[in-house]
Amino acid sequence: MGGCVRHELRILALAALCSLLPALARAAPTEADIAAGRKIAFTKTLGNCIACHVIPGGTQPGNIGPNLTHIRALLPHRKDAYAIIFNEPARKPQTPMPPFGRNHILTPAQIRQVIAFLYSHK
């Protein structure tokens, strides 16, 4: 095989590996992600998830939304939780839940942090 072809194959292999990095980075949330997600979920000026949901560690929870104590049983796949937080009205138009991502209330990274926090409870 010529040097040029080997070089192109290396570039393609590197590009394929790089395309996997974001997924790998999101696969294992850190303790910092979990702590940031907790802060977002419990802070009125951020996500304020506790206003509508029961969440482990929260005080004075709301009861408008589902109890998220056992979110793993409710939503086994994190991608489903992401879709709901990002834009629940797309799935359920009459929902009182705001579209946190679509309306830029939370960034995609903040949504992932909230999910890391919620899924950290066993």
C-alpha positions as CSV (number, residue, x, y, z in Angstrom):
1,M,0.0,0.0,0.0
2,G,1.3,3.4,-0.9
3,G,2.3,6.0,1.7
4,C,-0.5,8.3,0.6
5,V,-3.2,5.6,1.0
6,R,-1.9,4.7,4.5
7,H,-1.9,8.3,5.5
8,E,-5.5,8.7,4.3
9,L,-6.5,5.5,6.3
10,R,-4.9,6.9,9.4
11,I,-6.8,10.2,9.0
12,L,-10.1,8.3,8.5
13,A,-9.5,6.1,11.6
14,L,-8.6,9.2,13.6
15,A,-11.8,11.0,12.4
16,A,-13.9,8.0,13.3
17,L,-12.3,7.8,16.8
18,C,-12.9,11.6,17.3
19,S,-16.5,11.2,16.4
20,L,-16.9,8.8,19.3
21,L,-15.3,11.1,21.9
22,P,-18.5,13.2,22.8
23,A,-20.5,10.0,23.4
24,L,-17.7,8.5,25.5
25,A,-17.3,11.7,27.5
26,R,-21.1,11.7,28.3
27,A,-21.1,8.0,29.2
28,A,-19.5,8.4,32.6
29,P,-20.6,11.5,34.5
30,T,-18.2,12.8,37.1
31,E,-18.9,13.7,40.7
32,A,-18.7,17.3,39.6
33,D,-21.4,16.7,37.0
34,I,-23.6,15.2,39.7
35,A,-23.0,18.1,42.1
36,A,-23.7,20.6,39.3
37,G,-26.9,18.8,38.4
38,R,-28.0,18.8,42.0
39,K,-27.5,22.5,42.2
40,I,-29.4,23.1,39.0
41,A,-32.3,20.9,40.1
42,F,-32.7,22.6,43.5
43,T,-32.0,26.2,42.5
44,K,-35.0,28.4,41.7
45,T,-33.1,30.5,39.2
46,L,-31.8,27.5,37.3
47,G,-33.8,24.3,36.7
48,N,-35.9,24.4,39.9
49,C,-37.0,20.8,39.2
50,I,-37.9,20.4,42.9
51,A,-40.8,22.8,42.4
52,C,-42.7,20.2,40.5
53,H,-41.0,16.9,41.3
54,V,-40.1,14.7,44.3
55,I,-36.3,14.3,44.1
56,P,-34.1,12.5,46.7
57,G,-32.4,15.0,49.0
58,G,-34.9,17.8,48.2
59,T,-37.1,19.6,50.7
60,Q,-40.6,20.9,50.0
61,P,-41.1,19.1,46.7
62,G,-43.9,19.8,44.3
63,N,-46.4,17.2,43.1
64,I,-47.2,18.4,39.6
65,G,-44.7,16.2,37.8
66,P,-43.9,12.6,38.4
67,N,-41.9,11.5,41.4
68,L,-38.2,11.2,40.2
69,T,-37.0,9.1,43.2
70,H,-36.8,6.0,41.0
71,I,-36.2,7.7,37.6
72,R,-34.2,4.6,36.4
73,A,-37.4,2.5,36.5
74,L,-39.5,5.3,35.0
75,L,-37.1,6.1,32.2
76,P,-34.4,3.4,31.8
77,H,-32.7,5.3,29.0
78,R,-31.0,8.7,29.7
79,K,-31.7,9.8,26.1
80,D,-35.4,9.7,26.9
81,A,-34.9,11.9,30.0
82,Y,-32.8,14.3,27.9
83,A,-35.6,14.5,25.3
84,I,-38.2,15.2,28.0
85,I,-36.2,17.9,29.7
86,F,-35.1,19.5,26.4
87,N,-38.6,19.7,25.0
88,E,-41.4,17.8,26.7
89,P,-44.2,19.8,24.9
90,A,-43.1,18.1,21.7
91,R,-44.1,14.8,23.2
92,K,-47.0,16.0,25.4
93,P,-48.4,19.3,24.1
94,Q,-50.5,20.0,27.2
95,T,-47.7,19.5,29.7
96,P,-47.0,22.2,32.3
97,M,-43.2,21.3,32.0
98,P,-41.3,24.0,30.2
99,P,-39.0,23.1,27.3
100,F,-35.8,23.8,29.1
101,G,-33.5,23.2,26.2
102,R,-35.7,24.5,23.4
103,N,-36.2,27.8,25.2
104,H,-32.6,28.0,26.3
105,I,-33.4,27.9,30.0
106,L,-30.7,25.2,30.4
107,T,-27.8,24.4,28.1
108,P,-27.3,20.9,26.8
109,A,-24.5,20.5,29.3
110,Q,-26.7,21.6,32.2
111,I,-29.4,19.1,31.1
112,R,-26.8,16.3,31.1
113,Q,-25.7,17.4,34.6
114,V,-29.3,17.3,35.9
115,I,-29.7,13.8,34.4
116,A,-26.3,12.7,35.9
117,F,-27.7,13.8,39.3
118,L,-31.1,12.2,38.9
119,Y,-29.6,8.9,37.7
120,S,-27.0,8.9,40.5
121,H,-29.6,7.6,43.0
122,K,-30.0,3.9,43.1
